């Protein structure tokens, strides 16, 4: 007799039968690690087009571009050391901040000999990135509404060490597999005392009133020409070790921020920052679009800032210039 079972049911039934106990015992850490590691900093993904991939991660998941490199020079020795094709060019590298998790680094290479085929799921070296969400059903519905191919319905683990976990794979527009995973109440295997990573509660999504107050004072501080008045705003709305990163450099600390704004105003007499549109919220981050210019040309410079909020204060500011008019 032939019995046809849905793929989701088969996966959920078979996975708990794996010898998880033996694997867990084998993975016990040594008394002292060889290298002290704080956590995972980033994962790297090769993509055909960094700009398109960045838009996908930004628009779909709210990830934020942080650093960007173009046409990175590499010589033959470098290519040999890192096992690259002889004629490969490094076209672009972009680092994205991915919520409260590790960063994601996107690489775009140019080589007529590099494979454009996606690896098989079981190939050595094949890998994937899993994105955590508290509501996997809502996330899957949102992906499908945008035309993203989701390979199955969410697979829910009900037995064994992974009971409480739900997961599903989907394809990016360029064909790479990514995973969504969710276990807001934890997994059964965590009862032993080692807990898996989950987003920090203090970085939960901000409320609109808090964001509007922060943004209003942020723009007000940028336009305040009195150093003492700016200092009071900065002291109230910024963390002590706040970081401000713009195309001209990076500064750290409240006093340095105040000095930087004073220099900016001195170099651009009569210019005013104007917020354009409503600030958008993604977990602990706020995106503010703006123009900067004199009354005769208020949109002379346009850009956007990404503010990371910690305990109600601005911890980091990343500035992006979108356009500069003649």
C-alpha positions as CSV (number, residue, x, y, z in Angstrom):
1,X,0.0,0.0,0.0
2,X,1.3,3.4,-1.0
3,X,0.8,6.3,1.5
4,X,1.2,9.9,0.4
5,X,2.2,12.2,3.2
6,X,2.8,15.9,2.8
7,X,6.5,17.0,2.8
8,X,5.9,19.1,6.0
9,X,4.5,16.1,7.9
10,X,7.4,13.9,6.8
11,X,10.0,16.4,7.9
12,X,8.4,17.1,11.2
13,X,8.1,13.4,12.0
14,X,11.6,12.3,11.0
15,X,13.8,15.1,12.3
16,X,13.1,14.4,16.0
17,X,14.4,10.8,15.5
18,X,18.0,11.9,14.9
19,X,20.4,10.9,17.6
20,X,20.4,14.4,19.2
21,X,21.7,13.2,22.6
22,X,24.9,11.7,21.2
23,X,25.5,14.8,19.1
24,X,25.0,17.1,22.1
25,X,27.5,15.1,24.2
26,X,30.1,15.2,21.4
27,X,29.7,19.0,21.2
28,X,30.5,19.7,24.8
29,X,33.1,22.6,25.0
30,X,36.6,22.0,26.3
31,X,37.5,23.4,29.7
32,X,39.2,26.4,28.0
33,X,38.6,27.4,24.4
34,X,41.6,27.9,22.1
35,X,40.2,31.2,21.0
36,X,38.0,33.5,23.1
37,X,35.0,34.3,20.9
38,X,32.3,36.8,22.0
39,X,29.8,35.8,19.2
40,X,29.2,35.7,15.5
41,X,30.0,39.0,13.9
42,X,28.7,38.4,10.4
43,X,28.0,35.9,7.7
44,X,29.0,36.5,4.1
45,X,26.8,35.9,1.0
46,X,27.9,36.0,-2.6
47,X,25.3,37.7,-4.8
48,X,25.1,38.7,-8.5
49,X,24.3,42.3,-7.7
50,X,25.0,43.9,-4.4
51,X,22.7,46.9,-4.9
52,X,19.7,44.6,-5.8
53,X,20.4,42.2,-2.9
54,X,20.7,45.1,-0.5
55,X,17.4,46.5,-1.6
56,X,15.8,43.1,-1.1
57,X,17.1,42.8,2.5
58,X,16.3,46.4,3.3
59,X,12.8,46.4,1.8
60,X,11.8,42.9,3.0
61,X,13.4,42.8,6.4
62,X,14.4,46.3,7.3
63,X,18.2,45.6,7.3
64,X,20.4,48.7,7.2
65,X,23.4,49.2,5.0
66,X,26.4,50.3,7.1
67,X,29.7,50.1,5.1
68,X,30.3,50.0,1.4
69,X,33.3,49.3,-0.8
70,X,33.5,49.4,-4.6
71,X,36.0,47.9,-7.0
72,X,38.3,46.5,-4.3
73,X,41.8,45.9,-5.8
74,X,43.1,42.4,-5.4
75,X,46.3,41.0,-6.9
76,X,47.3,37.5,-8.1
77,X,48.8,36.5,-4.7
78,X,45.5,37.5,-3.0
79,X,43.4,35.4,-5.4
80,X,45.7,32.4,-5.0
81,X,45.6,32.7,-1.2
82,X,41.8,32.9,-1.1
83,X,41.2,30.3,-3.8
84,X,39.6,32.7,-6.4
85,X,39.6,32.5,-10.2
86,X,42.7,34.1,-11.8
87,X,40.7,36.8,-13.5
88,X,38.2,37.6,-10.7
89,X,37.4,41.3,-9.9
90,X,35.9,42.3,-6.6
91,X,33.1,44.7,-7.7
92,X,31.4,45.5,-4.4
93,X,31.2,44.6,-0.7
94,X,28.5,45.9,1.5
95,X,27.8,45.2,5.2
96,X,24.2,45.2,6.5
97,X,23.0,45.5,10.0
98,X,20.4,42.7,10.5
99,X,18.2,43.6,13.4
100,X,19.6,42.5,16.8
101,X,21.5,39.6,15.2
102,X,24.8,39.1,13.4
103,X,25.6,41.4,10.4
104,X,25.3,40.2,6.8
105,X,28.1,40.9,4.3
106,X,27.3,40.9,0.6
107,X,29.9,40.3,-2.0
108,X,29.7,40.9,-5.8
109,X,32.4,39.4,-7.9
110,X,33.0,39.6,-11.7
111,X,34.6,36.6,-13.4
112,X,33.7,34.7,-16.6
113,X,34.8,31.4,-14.9
114,X,32.9,31.7,-11.6
115,X,29.8,29.4,-11.3
116,X,26.4,31.1,-11.5
117,X,24.6,27.9,-10.4
118,X,23.2,27.6,-6.9
119,X,24.9,24.7,-4.9
120,X,22.8,21.6,-4.1
121,X,21.5,21.6,-0.6
122,X,23.7,18.6,0.3
123,X,26.9,19.9,-1.3
124,X,29.9,20.3,1.0
125,X,30.4,24.1,1.6
126,X,26.7,24.9,0.9
127,X,25.3,27.0,3.6
128,X,22.3,29.1,4.5
129,X,21.3,32.0,6.7
130,X,18.3,31.7,9.1
131,X,16.3,34.8,10.1
132,X,14.4,34.8,13.4
133,X,10.8,36.0,13.7
134,X,8.4,35.7,16.5
135,X,5.4,35.1,14.1
136,X,6.4,32.8,11.4
137,X,2.9,32.5,9.9
138,X,2.6,36.2,9.5
139,X,6.1,36.4,8.0
140,X,5.4,33.6,5.4
141,X,2.1,35.3,4.4
142,X,4.0,38.6,3.9
143,X,6.7,36.9,1.8
144,X,4.2,35.2,-0.4
145,X,2.3,38.5,-0.8
146,X,5.4,40.0,-2.3
147,X,5.9,37.1,-4.8
148,X,8.7,35.4,-2.9
149,X,8.8,31.6,-3.4
150,X,8.4,29.8,0.0
151,X,9.3,26.2,-0.4
152,X,6.8,24.7,2.1
153,X,4.4,25.8,4.8
154,X,6.1,26.3,8.2
155,X,7.4,22.9,9.6
156,X,6.6,22.7,13.3
157,X,8.7,20.5,15.6
158,X,6.6,18.8,18.2
159,X,8.9,16.1,19.6
160,X,12.5,15.8,20.7
161,X,15.0,18.5,21.6
162,X,13.7,20.9,18.9
163,X,10.1,20.8,20.0
164,X,8.7,24.3,20.0
165,X,10.7,25.3,16.9
166,X,9.0,26.2,13.6
167,X,11.0,26.8,10.3
168,X,10.6,27.2,6.6
169,X,12.8,27.9,3.6
170,X,12.3,30.5,0.9
171,X,14.3,31.7,-2.2
172,X,15.8,35.1,-2.8
173,X,15.2,36.7,-6.2
174,X,18.7,35.5,-7.2
175,X,17.9,31.9,-6.1
176,X,19.7,31.5,-2.8
177,X,17.9,29.6,0.0
178,X,17.2,31.5,3.3
179,X,15.4,30.2,6.3
180,X,12.8,31.7,8.7
181,X,12.9,30.2,12.2
182,X,10.7,30.9,15.2
183,X,10.5,29.6,18.8
184,X,9.2,32.4,20.9
185,X,8.6,30.0,23.9
186,X,11.9,28.3,23.5
187,X,12.9,24.8,22.4
188,X,12.7,21.6,24.6
189,X,16.5,21.1,24.4
190,X,17.1,24.4,26.1
191,X,15.8,23.0,29.4
192,X,19.4,21.6,29.9
193,X,20.5,25.2,30.7
194,X,22.1,26.4,27.5
195,X,19.7,28.8,25.7
196,X,19.8,29.5,22.0
197,X,20.1,33.1,20.8
198,X,17.0,35.3,20.6
199,X,16.5,39.0,20.1
200,X,17.1,41.1,23.2
201,X,13.9,42.3,24.7
202,X,15.2,45.8,25.2
203,X,15.5,46.1,21.4
204,X,11.9,45.4,20.8
205,X,10.1,47.7,18.3
206,X,9.8,51.3,19.5
207,X,6.5,53.1,19.9
208,X,5.6,56.0,17.6
209,X,5.5,58.7,20.3
210,X,9.0,57.9,21.5
211,X,10.3,57.9,18.0
212,X,8.6,61.2,17.1
213,X,10.1,62.9,20.2
214,X,13.6,61.6,19.5
215,X,13.5,62.6,15.9
216,X,12.1,66.1,16.7
217,X,14.9,66.7,19.1
218,X,17.5,65.2,16.8
219,X,16.6,67.6,14.0
220,X,16.3,70.4,16.5
221,X,19.8,69.7,17.8
222,X,21.3,69.7,14.3
223,X,19.8,73.2,13.7
224,X,20.6,74.6,17.1
225,X,23.4,77.2,16.8
226,X,24.0,77.6,20.5
227,X,26.6,75.1,21.8
228,X,25.3,75.1,25.3
229,X,21.7,74.4,24.2
230,X,22.9,71.6,21.9
231,X,24.8,70.1,24.8
232,X,21.6,69.9,26.9
233,X,19.7,68.2,24.0
234,X,22.6,65.7,23.4
235,X,22.9,65.0,27.1
236,X,19.2,64.1,27.3
237,X,18.7,62.2,24.1
238,X,22.1,60.4,23.4
239,X,24.0,57.6,25.2
240,X,27.4,58.6,26.7
241,X,29.3,56.6,24.1
242,X,27.1,57.6,21.2
243,X,28.7,57.0,17.8
244,X,28.1,59.3,14.8
245,X,29.2,57.9,11.4
246,X,29.0,60.1,8.3
247,X,30.9,60.0,4.9
248,X,33.6,62.3,6.3
249,X,34.5,60.1,9.4
250,X,33.4,58.7,12.7
251,X,33.2,60.4,16.1
252,X,32.4,59.0,19.5
253,X,31.0,60.7,22.6
254,X,28.6,63.6,23.4
255,X,31.2,66.3,23.4
256,X,32.7,65.3,20.1
257,X,29.2,65.2,18.6
258,X,28.5,68.7,19.7
259,X,31.8,69.9,18.2
260,X,31.1,68.2,14.9
261,X,27.6,69.9,14.6
262,X,29.1,73.3,15.4
263,X,31.7,72.8,12.6
264,X,29.0,71.6,10.2
265,X,27.0,74.8,10.9
266,X,30.0,77.0,10.5
267,X,30.9,75.5,7.2
268,X,27.3,75.9,5.9
269,X,26.0,79.3,7.0
270,X,22.3,79.6,6.7
271,X,21.7,75.9,5.9
272,X,18.8,74.2,7.7
273,X,18.0,70.5,8.2
274,X,14.4,69.6,7.3
275,X,12.9,66.2,8.0
276,X,11.1,64.8,4.9
277,X,8.3,62.4,5.5
278,X,7.6,60.3,8.6
279,X,10.4,58.4,10.3
280,X,10.2,54.7,9.9
281,X,10.7,52.1,12.6
282,X,12.3,48.7,12.4
283,X,12.8,47.1,15.8
284,X,15.4,49.3,17.6
285,X,16.3,51.4,14.6
286,X,14.8,54.5,13.1
287,X,15.2,55.8,9.6
288,X,15.0,59.6,9.1
289,X,15.0,61.2,5.6
290,X,16.1,64.8,5.3
291,X,17.2,67.8,3.2
292,X,19.9,70.3,4.1
293,X,20.2,73.7,2.4
294,X,19.6,77.4,2.5
295,X,16.1,79.0,2.2
296,X,16.8,79.6,-1.5
297,X,17.6,75.9,-2.2
298,X,16.2,73.9,0.8
299,X,16.8,70.6,-1.0
300,X,20.4,71.2,-2.0
301,X,21.6,68.1,-0.1
302,X,19.3,65.1,0.5
303,X,20.0,62.0,2.6
304,X,18.9,59.7,5.3
305,X,20.1,58.8,8.8
306,X,19.7,55.5,10.6
307,X,19.4,55.9,14.3
308,X,19.8,53.0,16.7
309,X,18.0,53.4,19.9
310,X,19.0,51.8,23.2
311,X,17.0,52.4,26.4
312,X,15.3,55.4,24.9
313,X,18.4,57.2,23.7
314,X,20.3,57.5,20.4
315,X,23.3,55.1,20.5
316,X,24.5,55.2,16.9
317,X,23.8,57.5,13.9
318,X,24.8,56.4,10.4
319,X,24.5,59.1,7.7
320,X,23.9,58.4,4.0
321,X,24.1,61.1,1.4
322,X,21.6,60.5,-1.5
323,X,22.1,63.5,-3.6
324,X,23.9,66.9,-3.8
325,X,22.6,69.5,-6.1
326,X,25.0,71.9,-7.9
